[in-house]
Amino acid sequence: MKTRQLQHAIHCLSLLLGLSSLPASTHAYDFSFDGIDFTLHGFGQVVDGKIMSGNNNGTYQQWKCPCTIQNWEYVGMYQKYKGWETAPESLAGLQLTAKFTSKLSATIQEVSRATNENNRPTPDWAFLSYDATPNWTFQAGRKRIPLYYYSDYLYIGYAYPWVRPAPDVYGWPIYEYNGANVDYHTGLGNSDWTLEANYWGGHYAQSNDAYDTLLYTFYPNTSLPNGSGGAQTNEAWLQMHGAYVNLNNGIFGIRVMGEEHRDRASTLLPNGTTSPWFYDLNGNPTNDVLTRIMGVAFNVDTDHWIVRTESDRFDQPATKFIYNYYLAGAGYHWQDWTGMITQSHYITEPTPSAPIEGRRTTYFSVRWDFKPNLCLKLQYDISKDLSQKPYMFLGDSNLLSVALDGSF
């Protein structure tokens, strides 16, 4: 393991060990400075994973397979020849909220990952929030795109039962937006049901993003270590707008989401020219492609039983590029232990210009909440590559991973 990756894993572990010393009732640090009230939250995870077996004994891009991707946004890739690895997913984060008045506040969330260049933190969140009424909230700045049920908690491992939400469902090259949103929340009559409705709009552009450059481009890139990886690819989601509705009564939860944007992407080739990513049905290059993402989630939480389901569809009508993906899992909670069996699946529909890519994964996970703000997880993933031959995307793999998650 590289020195900086080891240092980062030690940093994450130190944070989590610090969490273990906090009083059981501690959920955040509150303090005031110059008349402004602050609240500090922290979270972290140390994930150690090892590929136990796999069938693709070759190279995909710069990756030596058998290999498996467990984080699409930052390309958290495990490779069998490396043995146990902590770099792909270990992280530490802090979230600071400053409350200027009873209605106006500002929030920033910084996350440090071993996969970040030079180990520098990234501002996942940075926004102003105004509570106009008890039911209406307006926000502006940078936030995560709420494409998924766990979007706001994707990197807070303590918030979900698995080591990580299913990678077959969670992960696109653009995952944030700069813009604004309005949120409405209320109780429904005298029932236990609550409703939350959110509408957002904005845009985000990312240069040389890891997802596109490292996974889907096949040209040498001398700017990367040892000339590995792909050519620089830039992508932007423009004119982004979407909405979701949550209904929950403490046992049943239903979430429906829809989002639309214009997708623009291009690759810088070794000869200095750029190559567009998208082609219409006649084979002509096109850009600013209309893209729609739709999703629905249904969850159940009782004293003992847990059900998690989520289904989504990514659709570009002009290119006929379509992803269908879902997860479904059930588990049982007993005292401090939670066991889950989950299956996820994604596959692209046939297109004139791209081979079919797909994967199906079964997860066996156990969570132990041994302290109020710390948990230990063990998970075994059996992943099957469903991509159309001769195209194989990483191949089959079996991954064993253990995670220590904490938050305050």
Secondary structure in CASP SS format (residue, H / E / C, confidence):
PFRMAT SS
TARGET T0000
AUTHOR 0000-0000-0000
METHOD secondary structure of the structure
MODEL  1
M C 1.00
K C 1.00
T H 1.00
R H 1.00
Q H 1.00
L H 1.00
Q H 1.00
H H 1.00
A H 1.00
I H 1.00
H H 1.00
C H 1.00
L H 1.00
S H 1.00
L H 1.00
L H 1.00
L H 1.00
G H 1.00
L H 1.00
S H 1.00
S C 1.00
L C 1.00
P C 1.00
A C 1.00
S C 1.00
T C 1.00
H C 1.00
A C 1.00
Y E 1.00
D E 1.00
F E 1.00
S E 1.00
F E 1.00
D C 1.00
G C 1.00
I E 1.00
D E 1.00
F E 1.00
T E 1.00
L E 1.00
H E 1.00
G E 1.00
F E 1.00
G E 1.00
Q E 1.00
V E 1.00
V E 1.00
D E 1.00
G E 1.00
K E 1.00
I E 1.00
M E 1.00
S E 1.00
G E 1.00
N C 1.00
N C 1.00
N C 1.00
G C 1.00
T E 1.00
Y E 1.00
Q C 1.00
Q C 1.00
W E 1.00
K E 1.00
C C 1.00
P C 1.00
C E 1.00
T E 1.00
I E 1.00
Q E 1.00
N E 1.00
W C 1.00
E C 1.00
Y C 1.00
V C 1.00
G E 1.00
M E 1.00
Y E 1.00
Q E 1.00
K H 1.00
Y H 1.00
K H 1.00
G C 1.00
W C 1.00
E E 1.00
T C 1.00
A C 1.00
P C 1.00
E C 1.00
S C 1.00
L E 1.00
A E 1.00
G E 1.00
L E 1.00
Q E 1.00
L E 1.00
T E 1.00
A E 1.00
K E 1.00
F C 1.00
T C 1.00
S C 1.00
K C 1.00
L E 1.00
S E 1.00
A E 1.00
T E 1.00
I E 1.00
Q E 1.00
E E 1.00
V E 1.00
S E 1.00
R E 1.00
A C 1.00
T C 1.00
N C 1.00
E H 1.00
N H 1.00
N H 1.00
R C 1.00
P C 1.00
T E 1.00
P E 1.00
D E 1.00
W E 1.00
A E 1.00
F E 1.00
L E 1.00
S E 1.00
Y E 1.00
D E 1.00
A C 1.00
T C 1.00
P C 1.00
N C 1.00
W E 1.00
T E 1.00
F E 1.00
Q E 1.00
A E 1.00
G E 1.00
R E 1.00
K E 1.00
R E 1.00
I C 1.00
P C 1.00
L C 1.00
Y C 1.00
Y C 1.00
Y C 1.00
S H 1.00
D H 1.00
Y H 1.00
L C 1.00
Y C 1.00
I C 1.00
G H 1.00
Y H 1.00
A H 1.00
Y C 1.00
P C 1.00
W C 1.00
V C 1.00
R C 1.00
P C 1.00
A C 1.00
P C 1.00
D C 1.00
V C 1.00
Y C 1.00
G C 1.00
W C 1.00
P C 1.00
I C 1.00
Y C 1.00
E E 1.00
Y E 1.00
N E 1.00
G E 1.00
A E 1.00
N E 1.00
V E 1.00
D E 1.00
Y E 1.00
H E 1.00
T E 1.00
G E 1.00
L C 1.00
G C 1.00
N C 1.00
S C 1.00
D C 1.00
W C 1.00
T E 1.00
L E 1.00
E E 1.00
A E 1.00
N E 1.00
Y E 1.00
W E 1.00
G E 1.00
G E 1.00
H E 1.00
Y E 1.00
A E 1.00
Q E 1.00
S C 1.00
N C 1.00
D C 1.00
A H 1.00
Y H 1.00
D H 1.00
T H 1.00
L H 1.00
L H 1.00
Y C 1.00
T C 1.00
F C 1.00
Y C 1.00
P C 1.00
N C 1.00
T C 1.00
S C 1.00
L C 1.00
P H 1.00
N H 1.00
G H 1.00
S C 1.00
G C 1.00
G C 1.00
A C 1.00
Q C 1.00
T E 1.00
N E 1.00
E E 1.00
A E 1.00
W E 1.00
L E 1.00
Q E 1.00
M E 1.00
H E 1.00
G E 1.00
A E 1.00
Y E 1.00
V E 1.00
N E 1.00
L E 1.00
N E 1.00
N C 1.00
G C 1.00
I C 1.00
F E 1.00
G E 1.00
I E 1.00
R E 1.00
V E 1.00
M E 1.00
G E 1.00
E E 1.00
E E 1.00
H E 1.00
R E 1.00
D E 1.00
R E 1.00
A E 1.00
S E 1.00
T E 1.00
L E 1.00
L C 1.00
P C 1.00
N C 1.00
G C 1.00
T C 1.00
T E 1.00
S E 1.00
P E 1.00
W C 1.00
F E 1.00
Y E 1.00
D C 1.00
L C 1.00
N C 1.00
G C 1.00
N C 1.00
P E 1.00
T E 1.00
N C 1.00
D C 1.00
V E 1.00
L E 1.00
T E 1.00
R E 1.00
I E 1.00
M E 1.00
G E 1.00
V E 1.00
A E 1.00
F E 1.00
N E 1.00
V E 1.00
D E 1.00
T C 1.00
D C 1.00
H C 1.00
W E 1.00
I E 1.00
V E 1.00
R E 1.00
T E 1.00
E E 1.00
S E 1.00
D E 1.00
R E 1.00
F E 1.00
D E 1.00
Q E 1.00
P C 1.00
A C 1.00
T C 1.00
K C 1.00
F E 1.00
I E 1.00
Y E 1.00
N E 1.00
Y E 1.00
Y E 1.00
L E 1.00
A E 1.00
G E 1.00
A E 1.00
G E 1.00
Y E 1.00
H E 1.00
W E 1.00
Q C 1.00
D C 1.00
W E 1.00
T E 1.00
G E 1.00
M E 1.00
I E 1.00
T E 1.00
Q E 1.00
S E 1.00
H E 1.00
Y E 1.00
I E 1.00
T E 1.00
E C 1.00
P C 1.00
T C 1.00
P C 1.00
S C 1.00
A C 1.00
P C 1.00
I C 1.00
E C 1.00
G E 1.00
R E 1.00
R E 1.00
T E 1.00
T E 1.00
Y E 1.00
F E 1.00
S E 1.00
V E 1.00
R E 1.00
W E 1.00
D E 1.00
F E 1.00
K E 1.00
P C 1.00
N C 1.00
L E 1.00
C E 1.00
L E 1.00
K E 1.00
L E 1.00
Q E 1.00
Y E 1.00
D E 1.00
I E 1.00
S E 1.00
K E 1.00
D E 1.00
L C 1.00
S C 1.00
Q C 1.00
K C 1.00
P C 1.00
Y C 1.00
M C 1.00
F C 1.00
L C 1.00
G C 1.00
D C 1.00
S E 1.00
N E 1.00
L E 1.00
L E 1.00
S E 1.00
V E 1.00
A E 1.00
L E 1.00
D E 1.00
G E 1.00
S E 1.00
F C 1.00
END
